[in-house]
């Protein structure tokens, strides 16, 4: 039973870390692109 709980906790942790990496990537890539688009709209 302990092995099952350990595997389940590991799987939940892996999914959580995947979500965190995805969110960090969206912030790192998305925010500068959004600001760049706003800058181009300023001079359009």
SVG drawing of the C-alpha trace seen along z (x, -y; Angstrom):
<svg xmlns="http://www.w3.org/2000/svg" viewBox="-3 -56 14 58">
<polyline fill="none" stroke="black" stroke-width="0.4" points="0.0,0.0 2.9,-2.4 4.4,-1.8 1.0,-2.8 0.7,-5.9 4.4,-6.8 3.7,-6.3 0.5,-8.3 2.3,-11.2 5.1,-11.1 2.6,-11.2 0.7,-14.2 4.1,-16.0 5.1,-15.3 1.9,-16.8 2.2,-19.8 5.8,-20.4 4.7,-20.1 2.0,-22.7 4.5,-25.0 7.0,-24.7 4.2,-25.4 3.0,-28.4 6.6,-29.8 7.1,-29.3 3.9,-31.2 4.9,-34.0 8.5,-34.2 7.4,-34.1 3.9,-35.6 4.5,-38.8 7.3,-40.2 5.3,-39.3 2.2,-41.0 4.2,-44.1 5.8,-44.1 2.4,-43.9 1.2,-46.8 4.2,-48.8 3.6,-48.2 -0.1,-49.2 1.1,-52.4 2.8,-53.5 0.2,-52.1"/>
</svg>
